[in-house]
Amino acid sequence: MRRAFGLTPSQQEVIVSSTVFAAFLSSLAGGTLNHQFGRRMSIIIAACVFTLGSVILGMALDYYMLVIGRIIL
């Protein structure tokens, strides 16, 4: 990935850490979503969001699309 996108070490760190940061923020909202919509609907929503992030990552053309895809993922 580093060679394909010409990433610097700092950009690689941002890509990796953006997923951890987004997971932290999502975990704060997860309980509320589960309580409000139920477990089944929460899993369906999470699967749709994961699919969207995967599609963005698969179509990524540059560094910014990688970061956005990882945040959504």
Residue, then its C-alpha position, 0 to 999 in steps of 0.5 A: m500500500r505504501r508503494a502503490f499510494g506513495l505514502t509517507p510514514s506519517q500518512q501510514e500512521v494516520i490511516v491506521s490510527s483513524t480506524v481506532f479513533a473511529a471505533f472509539l467514537s462508534s462504541l460510544a453510540g453503539g449502546t444507544l443505537n442498540h437500545q433504540f433500534g434493537r440488536r438485529m437492526s443495529i447489526i444490520i446498520a453496522a453491516c451496511v456501514f462496514t460494506l460502504g467503508s469496504v467499497i470506498l477502500g476498494m475504490a480508493l485512488d488517493y490518501y484521502m479516500l483511504v482515510i475516509g474509508r478507514i474511518i467509515l470502516 
